Amino acid sequence: MAPSAKVSEALARTAKLSSDQGPAFESILAQIPDISSPSTAGDDLVAIAEAIFSNSLGVVATRAVLNTFISTLKALGNKQDLWIDVGTRTLVLLNSQPSAFPDAIAIVQELVATAHEENEDFVEAARTLSEILLDSSQRQVSVKHKAEIWIRIVRNYLEVDDSTSAETYINKLKNIMHQIEDSDLTLHFKLSQARIQDAKRDFLSAANKYHELSFSSAIAEEERLHTLSMAAKCAILAPAGPMRSRTLGRLYKDERSVQLPEFGILEKIFLDRLLSAEEVDKFAQELQPHQLATTSDGSTVLAKAVVDHNLLGASRLYNNIGFEALGALLGLGAEKAEETTARMIEQGRLVGRIDQLDNIVYFERGEASGERGSGRAEVTVGKELRQWDANVESLSEELENITNALHQRFPKFVETHLAT
């Protein structure tokens, strides 16, 4: 569309000037609220931008007019469609100029990205921000500003659950965050890290990061409690084993945890108690879609975590158990129960040994180390007999200690009644 009549007339007068065109353009921009209307504002501003570049103002004068142009666009208010329309068309003009205006291009790109964010078009916002020139000899960009742009990109990608793209920029941020002193940027960086780990199903790392953030005084009390809740959910979903047990221990001992709706299931898991189907179904209602996603073997992340936990709980209740009975306890078939047990033993998350001839698993006391292969327990010949011998030896030592104590305190009584 063509610009309004008043803007066209003003541009025509400016074109006839032999000098001082820069101040003339700035005067037109200052009058935009009066000579333009909401319906023509976009075309009016683009027409002014085209006129600026069609006249040879010189680089210095053009930069000054561009600054006024951008200020005028911002002053019209955050009218998302206007910012996107004018900003996009202005970027085409800027990028086609032989003389680069990198600072003006970057400012307009940020303006367009902000409009996309307001429209909740997060992918387009991230794409626009990613095109901003941050590493170039043409413009000086502070480390803090780089971090601000990259964190905005990360947050936009996370809004659409694109953790893969978000992780690309998190990795860039890792190289500069040690230079950042801004507490808000640091907080957003750590929170984004936790969300990416959560989305990638690295639940143990996410739980630890969420728990760390739940102590931050930079966020409101309600948000701290929400972050603690996310830590509890991720810890529950993490693979059963000694590392998860340590994380669960820290969460269970956190005095704020009793306020969480997940505290009941958190307590049972920490104390190695078996979980019922009703408890699991109730917990599942609070989870996010990616936390209920199906894994490669067809089960959900939650279902696998519950099976692993109940198997660990069973190892506390039984010295040995057949796979038919174990499968019934876990809600699995005997073959699947054996496969799960073997996997946990191999991964060092459960200590025991499997007798495949009798289809029985023997659980060993003590904690697994978490190292692959450390869960295998060697077959011990005469184990029960040696345990009996150890118990008898311990009892004999205790009896001797009591006799010696009596002899020291009541020697006459011992001589009269216990002397042999």
Phi, psi and omega in degrees: 000154180278155178291168179294161184298318182295319179293320179299317179296317180296320179292324179295319178295320180295322181296334182279347181288139179273341179208174179057034178289329179303305177301328180294317177296320179296325178294319178298316181297324179293333182268359184309316180301335183265325186260356179242171178226161180305326183284336182246359186304318181298310180293326179296313182293320179295322178298320178296317179299317179297320180293323179301316184278340179280344176257138182279086182275340188094153186297314184296313181295321180297319179298319180296317180293322178298321178299318178294320179300313181294320178298322179295317179298316178296321184292342179287358179093161182281070174269097193309312183296323179293314180299318181292315182296304183293317181299316182295315181290326178292323178297324177298317179295315182297318182288344180268357182279141178294327177266125185283144174234067188299323181293317179296319179300315182296319181295317180294320178298318178296322179295316179295319180297320178299319178296319177296321178296319178296328178277000182062029173264076191290328180294315180293325177297315179296319180297317180296316179295325181291342180274353180291133182283112182248334181242089182203153177283349183284335180213145179268123180238127180289157179298322180297318181292323175302314181298320180299315181293313183295323178292323176298319179297314180301313183295324178294317179294323179292333178296335179250018176060031176263077184290334180294312178294321180297322182295330178303317182277333173297321179295325175293319181295328181302332183280347184235348187296337178292345179264355185266129179253355181288119185293326180294317179296318179297319179297313180297323179297311182294321179295320178294321176302313181297318181294323178292316177299320177298312182296328180276002180066025170271069192293327182293314178296319179297318180299315180295321180290317177299318181296319177300316182291334182293348178264356185291128178281354181282348180243157183293159182302319180297320179291325178297320179292323177296319179295322176297322177297319177296322178297317180296316180299314181294321179296321179294324182279346181292154179300137180297143180159179184297325181292318177294323180301321179293319179294317177299323179298316179296320180290319181295324182277351176289118187297343179281342187297334181296343179277350185277144175294339180274000188298322182302310181287328176299317181295315182295322179291318180297323181271009177059038176267148181291144180260139178270162180297324180296318179295320181293317180297320179295318179294323182298331181294340182266357186272158177276161184306317183291339179279351177248011183295154179276136180272181185297333181268007176094351179265163178274163178301318181295315181300318180294319180296321180292318178299314179299318181294314182295328175294318177295321177295321179297326180293340177276338183267329187241145169281323177204158181201143177285156184289333175297312180292321180295319178298319178296323180292323183269351184077030181233168171283164182299319182294318179293324178296319178294318180298317180295318179298314180298320180296315181292324177294316181297323181278000178075023180256358180209137180257123180176183177217152184248129173260099185286339178291317181262359181055050181229143172251134177255120179269143177252147178285158181104166183266140173289154183275342184089354178271139183303130178088350184281351183275350182289129176255129180286148177292127182249117180287131178068028184300313182297322180294319179293326177294321177297316179299319181295322179294318179296317179298318180296319179295319180297319179295319179296319179296319178295321179297320179294317180298317179297320180295319178296320182296325181287322185267326182229068184299322181293320179298319181294318181295324183282317190254335186245356181294140181259000000 
